[in-house]
Amino acid sequence: MDILLLIIGLGLILAGANFLTDGSAALAQRFRVPEFIIGLTVVAVGTSTPELVVSVLSAIAGKSDVAIGNVVGSNIFNVFVILGVCALIRPLPLTAGNIRRDIPFGVIVSLLLLALAADSYVFKGAADRIGRIDGIVMLLLYGALMWYTIRTTKRPEATAPDAGAKPGMAGWLMAAMIVGGLAGLIFGGEMFLRSATEIARRLGISESVIAITLVAGGTSLPELASSLVSLFKGKADMALGNVIGSNIANILLILGLSATIHPLSMGGITVWDLLMVVLSSVLLFLAAFTFKRRAIDRWEGAIFLAIYVAYIGYLIR
């Protein structure tokens, strides 16, 4: 039964990703908004809904390590697996704005998470936790970053419509595609996650490893599906914006909201897990300068995937 639910959930995820990509592309064309910005905001926040639900409910239930582990694992998965797979399929071009603004934001935010969560490494005797004040600051910072990014991004000139974004698409249909696509991603992801987690428990895998691997990977399935569909539809900007936006939203919005509701302690999450988040954002930044080419190339995608496999091996050793 769990295997059947796994397959059904995957089907919902793929269908939802297709609707979300087409609806978002239509939205971008209608309002002449860069597809990267749509990926960074609408798609990123929408596909991060599973992480939001899991982390907030875990914080309310007092399971701080699950709340933090979900975000930490999702961010690692987003860069090393999602961008790794996308780059293997097709090299991902980077714009000057990505290199000067968007990716550095991701590095700064990951360093902020490390600084806020690893208090004992800065102050002797302090508890490793993200407090309510930290959470409020993170929420304010998220709002400021989104405002700055949108204000500093130029709108594209009006262009001829493409196959994925019809100019005559009605507003209600556009909204229905986006909402319906998100619903398919969220419910499909939840179904996939629940069945996969049950299978893992039967195999004797520990809860902490499940949180960082299966829970994080499962809640990142919407990002994976939407990024791959965007890539196959020739919208690499939307795929990249989805990953960068999701990682920023995971830390500042989701952990910020979770910590505001209930202070988060590290529990079984170690500083090495946090350093992996920092490493993923730093390697993404460095990838822009290899071989004097502004792109994440196939061999870099292979390295990303290899790093993730090594990390999972370290966790389950």
C-alpha positions in Angstrom: 0.0 0.0 0.0 2.8 2.4 0.9 4.5 1.8 -2.5 1.2 2.5 -4.3 0.8 5.8 -2.4 4.4 6.6 -3.2 3.6 6.3 -7.0 0.4 8.3 -6.7 2.1 11.0 -4.8 4.8 11.2 -7.5 2.2 11.5 -10.2 0.5 14.4 -8.4 3.9 16.1 -8.0 4.7 15.9 -11.7 1.2 17.1 -12.8 1.3 20.0 -10.2 4.8 21.0 -11.4 3.6 21.2 -15.0 0.6 23.4 -14.1 2.6 25.6 -11.8 5.3 26.2 -14.4 2.9 27.2 -17.2 0.8 29.4 -14.9 3.8 31.1 -13.5 5.2 31.7 -17.0 1.9 33.3 -18.0 2.0 35.5 -15.0 5.5 36.6 -15.8 4.6 37.5 -19.3 1.3 39.2 -18.4 3.0 41.6 -15.9 6.4 41.7 -17.7 8.1 40.4 -14.6 11.4 38.4 -15.1 10.9 34.7 -14.8 13.7 34.6 -12.3 11.7 36.9 -10.0 8.6 34.7 -10.4 10.7 31.7 -9.5 12.3 33.5 -6.5 8.9 34.6 -5.1 5.7 32.9 -6.2 7.2 29.5 -7.1 9.8 29.5 -4.3 7.4 30.4 -1.5 4.7 28.1 -3.0 6.9 25.1 -3.3 8.3 25.8 0.2 4.8 25.3 1.7 5.6 21.7 2.8 8.7 22.8 4.6 6.6 25.6 6.2 3.9 23.2 7.4 6.4 20.6 8.7 8.7 23.1 10.5 5.9 25.2 12.1 3.9 22.1 13.3 7.2 20.6 14.6 8.0 23.9 16.5 4.5 23.9 18.0 4.9 20.3 19.1 8.3 21.1 20.7 10.3 19.0 18.1 12.8 21.7 17.4 15.4 19.4 15.9 12.8 18.2 13.3 11.9 21.9 12.4 15.6 22.9 12.0 16.6 19.5 10.4 13.9 19.9 7.8 15.2 23.3 6.7 18.9 22.3 6.9 18.3 19.1 4.9 16.1 20.9 2.4 18.6 23.6 1.7 21.4 21.0 1.2 19.1 18.9 -1.0 18.1 22.0 -3.1 21.6 22.9 -4.1 23.4 19.6 -4.3 20.6 17.5 -5.7 18.2 19.8 -7.5 20.8 22.1 -9.1 23.1 19.1 -9.5 20.5 17.1 -11.5 19.4 20.2 -13.5 23.0 21.0 -14.4 23.7 17.5 -15.6 20.7 17.7 -17.9 21.5 21.2 -19.2 24.1 23.7 -17.9 22.4 26.5 -16.0 23.4 30.0 -17.1 23.9 32.7 -14.5 23.2 36.4 -15.0 25.2 39.3 -13.5 22.4 39.9 -11.1 22.5 36.3 -9.9 26.3 36.6 -9.2 26.3 40.1 -7.7 23.1 39.9 -5.7 21.0 36.7 -5.5 23.6 34.0 -4.8 25.6 36.2 -2.3 22.3 36.8 -0.5 22.1 33.0 -0.1 25.6 32.8 1.3 24.9 35.6 3.8 21.7 34.0 4.9 23.3 30.6 5.4 26.1 32.3 7.5 23.4 34.0 9.5 21.8 30.6 10.3 25.2 29.3 11.4 25.7 32.3 13.6 22.3 32.2 15.2 22.0 28.5 15.7 25.6 27.7 16.9 25.6 30.1 19.9 27.9 27.8 22.0 30.7 28.3 19.5 30.6 32.0 20.0 29.6 32.4 23.7 30.9 29.8 26.1 28.1 28.0 28.0 25.4 29.4 25.8 22.7 27.0 24.4 22.5 26.4 20.7 19.1 27.8 19.9 17.2 30.3 17.7 15.1 32.6 19.9 12.0 34.6 19.3 13.9 37.8 18.8 16.1 36.0 16.3 12.9 34.8 14.5 11.4 38.3 14.3 14.7 39.7 12.9 14.8 36.9 10.3 11.2 37.7 9.2 11.9 41.4 8.8 15.1 40.6 6.9 13.2 38.3 4.5 10.7 41.1 3.7 13.6 43.6 3.2 15.5 41.2 0.9 12.4 40.5 -1.3 11.6 44.2 -1.6 15.2 45.0 -2.5 15.4 42.2 -5.1 12.1 43.2 -6.8 13.0 46.9 -6.8 16.4 46.4 -8.3 15.4 43.9 -11.1 14.6 45.5 -14.4 11.4 44.4 -16.2 11.9 42.8 -19.6 10.6 44.3 -22.8 7.4 43.0 -24.1 8.2 39.9 -26.3 6.2 37.5 -28.5 4.5 34.8 -26.5 5.9 31.3 -26.2 4.2 28.0 -26.2 4.1 27.8 -22.4 2.7 31.2 -21.7 -0.3 32.2 -24.0 -1.0 35.9 -24.2 -4.8 35.4 -24.2 -4.8 33.3 -21.1 -7.6 34.5 -18.8 -6.6 35.7 -15.3 -8.8 33.2 -13.6 -7.2 30.4 -15.6 -3.7 31.6 -14.7 -4.6 31.7 -11.0 -6.2 28.3 -11.2 -3.1 26.8 -12.8 -0.8 28.3 -10.1 -3.1 27.3 -7.2 -3.9 23.9 -8.7 -0.3 23.2 -9.4 0.8 24.1 -5.9 -2.0 21.9 -4.5 -0.8 19.0 -6.6 2.8 19.6 -5.4 1.8 19.9 -1.8 -0.6 17.0 -1.5 1.5 14.8 -3.7 4.6 15.6 -1.7 2.8 14.9 1.6 1.6 11.5 0.2 5.0 10.6 -1.1 6.7 11.8 2.2 4.3 9.9 4.5 4.7 6.6 2.6 8.5 6.9 2.2 8.9 7.7 5.9 6.8 4.7 6.9 9.0 2.5 4.6 12.1 4.0 6.2 10.9 3.3 9.7 10.2 -0.3 8.9 13.8 -0.5 7.7 15.0 0.7 11.1 16.3 4.1 10.1 16.6 6.6 13.0 14.3 9.6 13.3 17.1 12.2 13.1 18.4 10.7 9.9 14.8 10.6 8.5 14.4 14.3 9.4 17.5 15.4 7.5 17.1 13.0 4.6 13.6 11.7 3.9 11.6 14.5 5.5 13.9 17.2 3.9 14.1 15.4 0.6 10.4 14.7 0.6 9.4 18.3 1.3 11.8 19.4 -1.4 10.1 17.3 -4.0 8.0 20.2 -5.2 11.1 22.3 -5.8 12.7 19.4 -7.6 9.7 18.7 -9.8 9.0 22.4 -10.6 12.7 23.1 -11.4 13.0 20.1 -13.7 9.8 21.0 -15.5 10.9 24.6 -15.8 14.2 23.4 -17.2 12.6 21.1 -19.8 10.4 24.0 -20.9 13.4 26.2 -21.5 12.9 28.3 -18.4 16.3 27.9 -16.6 15.9 31.3 -14.9 12.7 30.1 -13.1 14.4 26.8 -12.0 17.4 28.7 -10.6 15.2 31.3 -8.9 13.1 28.6 -7.4 16.1 27.0 -5.7 17.7 30.3 -4.5 14.4 31.7 -3.4 13.4 28.5 -1.6 16.7 28.4 0.3 16.3 32.0 1.5 12.6 31.4 2.4 13.5 28.2 4.2 15.9 30.0 6.6 14.4 33.5 7.0 10.7 32.9 6.5 10.1 29.4 7.7 12.7 29.2 10.6 11.9 32.8 11.4 8.2 32.1 11.8 8.9 28.8 13.6 11.2 30.5 16.1 8.8 33.3 16.6 6.1 30.8 17.6 8.4 28.7 19.7 12.2 29.1 20.3 14.1 26.4 18.5 17.0 24.3 20.0 19.4 22.4 17.9 18.8 19.0 19.5 20.4 16.3 17.3 21.4 18.8 14.5 25.1 19.4 14.6 27.3 22.3 13.5 28.5 20.0 10.7 25.0 20.0 9.3 24.9 23.8 9.4 28.4 24.0 7.8 27.0 21.8 4.9 24.4 24.5 4.3 27.1 27.1 4.2 29.2 24.9 1.9 26.4 24.5 -0.5 25.8 28.2 -0.9 29.5 29.0 -1.2 30.1 26.3 -3.9 27.1 27.7 -5.8 28.8 31.1 -5.7 32.2 29.7 -6.8 30.6 27.8 -9.7 29.9 31.1 -11.4 33.6 31.8 -11.8 34.9 28.4 -13.1 36.5 28.5 -16.6 35.4 32.1 -17.0 31.9 31.0 -17.7 28.8 32.2 -16.0 27.1 28.9 -15.7 26.7 25.8 -13.5 28.2 23.2 -15.8 27.6 19.5 -16.1 30.8 18.5 -14.3 29.9 20.9 -11.4 26.4 19.2 -11.2 28.2 15.9 -10.9 30.3 17.2 -8.1 27.2 18.5 -6.3 25.6 15.1 -6.5 28.7 13.4 -5.3 29.0 15.7 -2.3 25.4 14.9 -1.3 25.9 11.2 -1.6 29.0 11.5 0.6 27.1 13.5 3.2 24.2 11.0 3.3 26.8 8.3 3.7 28.3 10.2 6.7 24.9 10.5 8.3 24.0 6.8 8.1 27.4 5.4 8.7 
